[in-house]
Amino acid sequence: MHLKLEDPLILSKPIELISELVLEVRIKVNEYGLSLIALDPANVAMINFKIPKSAFSEFQADNETLGVNLENLKKILKRCGKTSSLILEKEENVLTIKIEDKIKRTFSLGLIEIESEERDLPQLEFCSIIELDSQDLIDAIEDVSVISDACSFIVKDNTFIIETKEIDAAKAEFSTESISIKGENCKSRYSLEYLQKFMKAAKICEKTKIQFASNHPLRLDFGSNSFGLTFILAPRMETED
């Protein structure tokens, strides 16, 4: 296996935030590119990350599965600079990571056996789809996080609302003049602890796609032509706002 990325940030940044949710993952490399699917230990959030073959400047691989500790991989990838190129090579049970810039650096990461079932991204049906600027979503999540540890996502009469009502309350309201809203009225409640972690992905993508339904999992899609990052979050089933 020999992979080369001229822009290592499309791997290092997603791995950094995924490592906050899961410790160990299987990374698959095949004719389509590099990908991983993982479920957090609490079975609350699922992550799907992909880099297509076309994003690599060099790509030679059969079907490979790389069991890695994300904390260790993250530390190595953080050594990449904006002008670095990144090379990944596998030989037996070792992943060799080469960072080439003014200095050529080489790291060896021992691959591990991960005992967990193979997972696929679930096929879910959503009644509402929202597309908006990522920074607007980041701001809204920060607003409601001041008040509570959970918030409601609401679509009502062509308006998208993120709000929380405790003793105190906060609300961010978007109309079709500022975002794209498709679908029907619905409402569901989600953990802000997880949403705040997901917003780190929003910071590296201009647009965010949101899909949800009443009392139904939430799907957030981030990405570009170089990578795709999807989070699925289970709803919080408790007293509604």
C-alpha positions as CSV (number, residue, x, y, z in Angstrom):
1,M,0.0,0.0,0.0
2,H,1.3,3.4,-0.9
3,L,-0.8,6.6,-0.5
4,K,0.2,10.2,-1.0
5,L,-1.7,13.3,0.0
6,E,-0.5,16.8,-1.1
7,D,-2.9,18.3,1.4
8,P,-2.5,16.3,4.7
9,L,-5.1,18.5,6.5
10,I,-7.9,16.7,4.8
11,L,-6.8,13.7,6.9
12,S,-5.3,15.2,10.0
13,K,-8.2,17.6,10.9
14,P,-11.0,14.9,10.6
15,I,-8.9,12.4,12.5
16,E,-8.3,14.9,15.3
17,L,-12.0,15.5,15.9
18,I,-13.0,11.8,15.4
19,S,-10.5,10.9,18.1
20,E,-12.6,12.8,20.6
21,L,-15.4,10.3,20.0
22,V,-13.7,7.0,19.5
23,L,-10.3,5.6,20.5
24,E,-9.7,2.8,18.0
25,V,-11.0,2.4,14.5
26,R,-10.6,0.2,11.4
27,I,-9.5,2.3,8.4
28,K,-10.3,0.7,5.1
29,V,-8.4,1.3,1.9
30,N,-9.7,0.0,-1.4
31,E,-10.3,0.9,-5.0
32,Y,-12.6,3.8,-4.0
33,G,-10.2,5.5,-1.5
34,L,-9.9,5.6,2.3
35,S,-12.8,5.3,4.7
36,L,-13.9,4.5,8.2
37,I,-17.1,3.9,10.1
38,A,-17.2,4.0,13.8
39,L,-19.6,4.1,16.7
40,D,-18.8,5.9,20.0
41,P,-18.6,3.8,23.2
42,A,-22.0,5.1,24.4
43,N,-23.7,4.0,21.2
44,V,-25.0,7.6,20.8
45,A,-23.0,8.8,17.7
46,M,-21.8,7.2,14.5
47,I,-19.1,8.6,12.3
48,N,-18.5,8.0,8.6
49,F,-15.3,9.5,7.1
50,K,-14.2,9.2,3.4
51,I,-11.3,10.4,1.3
52,P,-12.0,9.5,-2.4
53,K,-9.2,8.0,-4.5
54,S,-9.2,11.1,-6.6
55,A,-7.9,13.2,-3.7
56,F,-4.6,11.3,-3.5
57,S,-1.8,12.3,-5.8
58,E,-0.5,8.7,-5.6
59,F,-2.7,5.7,-4.8
60,Q,-1.6,2.1,-4.9
61,A,-3.6,-0.3,-2.7
62,D,-5.5,-3.6,-2.7
63,N,-8.2,-4.1,-0.1
64,E,-6.5,-3.1,3.2
65,T,-7.8,-2.8,6.7
66,L,-5.7,-0.7,9.2
67,G,-6.5,-1.1,12.9
68,V,-5.2,2.1,14.5
69,N,-5.2,3.9,17.8
70,L,-6.6,7.3,16.9
71,E,-4.8,9.2,19.7
72,N,-1.4,7.9,18.4
73,L,-2.3,8.6,14.8
74,K,-3.5,12.1,15.6
75,K,-0.3,13.0,17.4
76,I,1.8,12.0,14.3
77,L,-0.5,13.7,11.8
78,K,-0.4,16.9,13.8
79,R,3.3,17.1,12.8
80,C,2.2,18.0,9.3
81,G,2.4,21.6,8.2
82,K,0.3,23.3,5.5
83,T,3.0,22.8,2.9
84,S,3.8,19.2,3.9
85,S,3.0,16.2,1.8
86,L,2.0,13.0,3.5
87,I,2.8,9.4,2.5
88,L,1.2,6.3,4.1
89,E,2.6,2.9,3.5
90,K,1.7,-0.5,5.1
91,E,4.1,-3.4,5.5
92,E,2.9,-6.3,7.5
93,N,1.6,-5.0,10.9
94,V,3.2,-1.5,10.6
95,L,1.9,1.7,9.1
96,T,4.8,3.9,8.0
97,I,3.9,7.6,7.9
98,K,6.2,9.9,6.0
99,I,5.9,13.7,6.3
100,E,7.9,15.5,3.6
101,D,8.7,19.2,3.7
102,K,12.1,20.9,4.3
103,I,12.7,18.0,6.6
104,K,11.7,14.4,5.7
105,R,10.3,12.7,8.8
106,T,9.3,9.1,9.2
107,F,7.1,7.6,11.8
108,S,6.1,3.9,12.4
109,L,2.7,3.1,13.9
110,G,2.0,-0.4,15.0
111,L,-1.3,-1.7,13.7
112,I,-3.7,-3.3,16.2
113,E,-6.4,-6.0,16.1
114,I,-9.8,-4.4,16.8
115,E,-12.5,-6.8,18.0
116,S,-15.8,-5.3,16.9
117,E,-18.5,-6.0,14.3
118,E,-18.3,-4.6,10.8
119,R,-20.7,-1.6,10.5
120,D,-22.5,0.1,7.7
121,L,-24.0,3.5,7.7
122,P,-27.7,3.0,8.5
123,Q,-30.3,3.9,5.8
124,L,-32.5,6.4,7.6
125,E,-35.5,8.3,6.3
126,F,-35.7,12.0,7.1
127,C,-38.6,14.4,6.7
128,S,-36.6,17.6,6.7
129,I,-33.4,18.7,5.0
130,I,-31.6,22.0,5.8
131,E,-28.5,23.4,4.1
132,L,-26.9,26.4,5.7
133,D,-23.6,28.2,6.2
134,S,-21.5,26.3,8.7
135,Q,-20.6,29.4,10.7
136,D,-24.3,30.2,11.3
137,L,-24.8,26.7,12.7
138,I,-21.7,27.0,14.9
139,D,-23.0,30.3,16.3
140,A,-26.5,28.9,17.0
141,I,-25.1,25.8,18.8
142,E,-22.9,28.1,20.9
143,D,-25.9,30.3,21.8
144,V,-28.0,27.4,23.1
145,S,-25.0,25.8,24.9
146,V,-25.0,28.8,27.2
147,I,-28.3,27.7,28.6
148,S,-28.5,23.9,28.6
149,D,-26.9,20.5,27.7
150,A,-29.5,19.7,25.1
151,C,-31.5,21.5,22.4
152,S,-34.4,21.0,20.0
153,F,-34.1,21.1,16.3
154,I,-37.4,22.3,14.8
155,V,-38.8,22.9,11.4
156,K,-42.1,24.8,11.5
157,D,-43.8,26.7,8.6
158,N,-40.6,27.0,6.5
159,T,-38.5,28.2,9.5
160,F,-35.7,26.2,11.1
161,I,-35.3,26.8,14.8
162,I,-32.6,25.6,17.3
163,E,-33.8,26.3,20.8
164,T,-33.6,25.2,24.4
165,K,-36.1,26.0,27.2
166,E,-35.1,25.5,30.8
167,I,-35.5,28.0,33.6
168,D,-33.7,30.2,31.0
169,A,-34.1,29.9,27.3
170,A,-32.3,30.6,24.0
171,K,-33.4,30.4,20.4
172,A,-31.8,30.8,17.0
173,E,-34.3,31.1,14.1
174,F,-33.6,30.8,10.4
175,S,-35.9,31.5,7.5
176,T,-35.8,30.4,3.9
177,E,-34.3,33.8,3.0
178,S,-31.0,32.8,4.6
179,I,-31.0,28.9,4.3
180,S,-32.4,26.1,2.3
181,I,-35.3,24.2,3.9
182,K,-37.0,21.2,2.4
183,G,-39.6,19.0,4.0
184,E,-42.3,19.0,6.6
185,N,-42.7,20.3,10.2
186,C,-40.8,18.2,12.8
187,K,-39.1,18.4,16.1
188,S,-36.4,16.4,17.9
189,R,-34.0,16.9,20.8
190,Y,-30.2,16.3,20.8
191,S,-27.3,16.4,23.1
192,L,-25.2,19.6,23.0
193,E,-22.1,17.7,24.3
194,Y,-22.0,15.8,21.0
195,L,-23.1,18.7,18.8
196,Q,-20.3,20.9,20.1
197,K,-17.8,18.3,19.1
198,F,-19.4,18.0,15.7
199,M,-19.0,21.8,15.2
200,K,-15.3,21.3,14.9
201,A,-16.0,19.7,11.6
202,A,-18.2,22.7,10.6
203,K,-15.2,24.9,11.2
204,I,-13.3,23.3,8.3
205,C,-16.3,23.2,5.8
206,E,-18.2,26.2,4.4
207,K,-21.6,24.5,4.2
208,T,-23.5,22.0,6.5
209,K,-26.3,19.7,5.5
210,I,-28.8,18.8,8.3
211,Q,-31.3,15.9,8.1
212,F,-33.8,14.9,10.8
213,A,-37.3,13.9,11.7
214,S,-39.5,14.0,14.8
215,N,-37.8,12.0,17.7
216,H,-35.5,10.6,15.1
217,P,-31.7,10.5,14.7
218,L,-29.9,13.6,13.3
219,R,-27.6,13.4,10.3
220,L,-25.0,16.1,9.7
221,D,-22.9,16.1,6.5
222,F,-19.7,18.1,6.1
223,G,-17.2,17.9,3.3
224,S,-15.8,19.0,0.0
225,N,-14.5,17.3,-3.2
226,S,-11.5,16.1,-1.1
227,F,-13.3,14.4,1.8
228,G,-16.7,13.7,3.3
229,L,-17.5,13.5,7.0
230,T,-20.9,12.4,8.3
231,F,-22.2,12.2,11.9
232,I,-25.4,10.5,13.0
233,L,-26.7,11.4,16.5
234,A,-29.4,9.6,18.4
235,P,-32.2,11.8,19.8
236,R,-32.5,12.6,23.5
237,M,-35.7,11.0,24.7
238,E,-36.7,13.1,27.7
239,T,-39.0,15.9,28.7
240,E,-39.4,18.1,25.6
241,D,-38.5,21.8,25.6
